[in-house]
Amino acid sequence: MEHPAPHAHESTGGSKVKAKLHEELRNYAVVAAYLYICFGTVLLYETALLREEGVQFLPHGLAAVKALILGKFLLIGEALGVGSRRRARGLLGAIAWKSVLLFVFLLVLTALEELLVGWAHGRSFAQMLAEFDGQSALEMLAKCLLLLLVLIPLVAVTELSRRLGPDVVKGMLLPAPGRGHGGGGA
């Protein structure tokens, strides 16, 4: 028996998957760009400090790689519902709770990533531990606090968007297509 128009259903399903993929890639690009700007700014500051000491240092490629990796980790955390299962009473509580949980999630995944990269480069666990131990505790604390501070606005926009609707926040932040930059009013 022949089914009527089987391709119509497949194309609808295919277009939904395509739209979802497009949305995920757009989200990834936005998150990675935001992280790159934040990490790049920190590296620029670090470069300025090191130049005062005579050290030439400008690894913005590192900022881009880190932004891409952490951006993907954040989207994985979002997909897993990290910080979303427990409902905080207010928006501020939800932002704080989710920021802290995503921060811990990123720390764990980053540590695992570092172990895998070290293993792929043939380093032993003892060598990787020695590299970690060689870092200043104050520097590690500063980097962790910066990462947490970078997460807070990102989580705030995400939570606002979830509560108000994605088009509401998008409309507040970006001009509507075709309306230009004018404010209206004479």
Protein Blocks (a to p, Z undefined) as FASTA:
>chain_A
ZZehkllmmmmmmmmmmmmmmmmmmmmmmmmmmmmmmmmmmmmmmmmmmmmnopacddfk
lmmmmmmmmmmmmmmmmmnopoklpccfblmlmmmmmmmmmmmmmmmmmmmmmmmmmmmn
opafklmmmmmmmpcfklmmmmmmmmmmmmmmmmmmmmmmmmnopklmmmmmpccehklj
begjZZ
